[in-house]
Amino acid sequence: MFDNLNVPSIEFEGSGGLVECLVRGLESVPRKSGGRPLVLCIGGYPFMGKTLLSHRVVSAWRGPAYALATESAIMTRHDRLIKQLDGSSAEAHEIDKLMATITSVSDGASDTVVDMYSWSLGCFDGVQQVPALQGDGLLIVDGSISTAPPILDIADVAIALEPADYTQWLASAVERDISVRNWDRAEAELQNRAKAHSVVAQLAHFGRKATEHRVQVSFQHDRQWLVRATSV
């Protein structure tokens, strides 16, 4: 299972190869008892393409699938700033709320709704209905904290996206927050450095299971992926 991800030299041009590898590997995972969906956690650094990858896996999955953003349980930006928390720290999230949502979806509930967070506004601006998932379904938990306990503990498969070049990543992430989230440069640099520190701490024990994989990503022109899967 996931043999391709367990060698240090494999590279994927674009995200398509990684999507195919993940779907193929997930299809080989034994089905859970009670008709529960599989759980894939996609975490790691911000601005690594986690959400893009999540949505592409959803599109490629042959059954019902849903990408649950961990930001559906994040504190508002106002509250995070007061408490001096960055958006990638577990402390900046209502973990109990997030776990309750995961449990509800895993139980096949048909009435689960999640809050939709706006990074540009810094608060929630709506809700979304979650489709009911059964034994042939796939629940993707998308967000930096998904590769840290207690979320990681319930994952069937987990991958952590990390930058191949930290300096390049930081510059790109800062520019994204300035142009898309309307942050000033000093704030963007401070927040992204803090997020990176939180992710490094969360990944300290990541990779001990055969189903936990670190994936290095570098971006070429127009943010085209060059992905290298590292052994765990």
Solvent accessible surface area in square Angstrom, and as a share of the most:
residue,aa,sasa,rsa
1,M,103,0.46
2,F,10,0.04
3,D,104,0.54
4,N,60,0.31
5,L,0,0.00
6,N,55,0.28
7,V,64,0.37
8,P,86,0.54
9,S,79,0.51
10,I,39,0.20
11,E,81,0.36
12,F,20,0.08
13,E,138,0.62
14,G,18,0.18
15,S,2,0.02
16,G,46,0.45
17,G,26,0.25
18,L,0,0.00
19,V,12,0.07
20,E,109,0.49
21,C,5,0.03
22,L,0,0.00
23,V,11,0.06
24,R,114,0.42
25,G,6,0.06
26,L,0,0.00
27,E,76,0.34
28,S,66,0.43
29,V,17,0.10
30,P,109,0.68
31,R,118,0.43
32,K,65,0.28
33,S,103,0.67
34,G,81,0.78
35,G,35,0.33
36,R,95,0.35
37,P,0,0.00
38,L,0,0.00
39,V,3,0.01
40,L,0,0.00
41,C,0,0.00
42,I,0,0.00
43,G,0,0.00
44,G,0,0.00
45,Y,20,0.07
46,P,13,0.08
47,F,39,0.16
48,M,3,0.01
49,G,14,0.13
50,K,21,0.09
51,T,68,0.39
52,L,73,0.36
53,L,0,0.00
54,S,0,0.00
55,H,101,0.45
56,R,110,0.40
57,V,0,0.00
58,V,42,0.24
59,S,97,0.63
60,A,46,0.36
61,W,18,0.06
62,R,195,0.71
63,G,25,0.24
64,P,55,0.35
65,A,17,0.13
66,Y,24,0.09
67,A,18,0.14
68,L,0,0.00
69,A,32,0.25
70,T,6,0.03
71,E,50,0.22
72,S,6,0.04
73,A,1,0.01
74,I,1,0.00
75,M,40,0.18
76,T,40,0.23
77,R,62,0.23
78,H,124,0.55
79,D,56,0.29
80,R,6,0.02
81,L,83,0.41
82,I,116,0.59
83,K,118,0.50
84,Q,165,0.73
85,L,36,0.18
86,D,14,0.07
87,G,9,0.09
88,S,4,0.03
89,S,8,0.05
90,A,30,0.23
91,E,115,0.52
92,A,0,0.00
93,H,14,0.06
94,E,90,0.40
95,I,37,0.19
96,D,126,0.65
97,K,69,0.29
98,L,1,0.00
99,M,42,0.19
100,A,60,0.47
101,T,19,0.11
102,I,7,0.03
103,T,66,0.38
104,S,32,0.21
105,V,1,0.01
106,S,9,0.06
107,D,86,0.45
108,G,16,0.15
109,A,30,0.23
110,S,84,0.54
111,D,112,0.58
112,T,13,0.07
113,V,84,0.48
114,V,9,0.05
115,D,40,0.21
116,M,77,0.34
117,Y,18,0.07
118,S,17,0.11
119,W,51,0.18
120,S,61,0.39
121,L,119,0.59
122,G,5,0.05
123,C,50,0.30
124,F,63,0.26
125,D,90,0.46
126,G,36,0.34
127,V,102,0.59
128,Q,77,0.34
129,Q,100,0.44
130,V,1,0.01
131,P,60,0.38
132,A,42,0.33
133,L,0,0.00
134,Q,97,0.43
135,G,20,0.19
136,D,78,0.40
137,G,0,0.00
138,L,0,0.00
139,L,0,0.00
140,I,0,0.00
141,V,0,0.00
142,D,9,0.05
143,G,8,0.08
144,S,12,0.08
145,I,3,0.02
146,S,0,0.00
147,T,1,0.01
148,A,6,0.05
149,P,87,0.55
150,P,55,0.35
151,I,1,0.01
152,L,18,0.09
153,D,91,0.47
154,I,66,0.33
155,A,24,0.19
156,D,30,0.15
157,V,1,0.00
158,A,1,0.01
159,I,0,0.00
160,A,0,0.00
161,L,0,0.00
162,E,31,0.14
163,P,18,0.12
164,A,57,0.44
165,D,69,0.36
166,Y,88,0.33
167,T,103,0.60
168,Q,82,0.36
169,W,7,0.02
170,L,17,0.09
171,A,59,0.45
172,S,40,0.26
173,A,0,0.00
174,V,4,0.02
175,E,83,0.37
176,R,43,0.16
177,D,0,0.00
178,I,49,0.25
179,S,84,0.54
180,V,91,0.52
181,R,22,0.08
182,N,117,0.60
183,W,11,0.04
184,D,89,0.46
185,R,123,0.45
186,A,77,0.60
187,E,37,0.17
188,A,0,0.00
189,E,65,0.29
190,L,122,0.60
191,Q,22,0.10
192,N,0,0.00
193,R,127,0.46
194,A,36,0.28
195,K,4,0.02
196,A,6,0.04
197,H,139,0.62
198,S,16,0.10
199,V,1,0.01
200,V,89,0.51
201,A,64,0.49
202,Q,30,0.13
203,L,4,0.02
204,A,68,0.53
205,H,123,0.55
206,F,11,0.05
207,G,15,0.15
208,R,185,0.68
209,K,113,0.48
210,A,75,0.58
211,T,31,0.18
212,E,8,0.04
213,H,0,0.00
214,R,66,0.24
215,V,0,0.00
216,Q,66,0.29
217,V,1,0.01
218,S,22,0.14
219,F,25,0.10
220,Q,89,0.39
221,H,161,0.72
222,D,133,0.69
223,R,89,0.32
224,Q,107,0.48
225,W,9,0.03
226,L,45,0.22
227,V,0,0.00
228,R,86,0.31
229,A,0,0.00
230,T,29,0.17
231,S,58,0.37
232,V,71,0.41
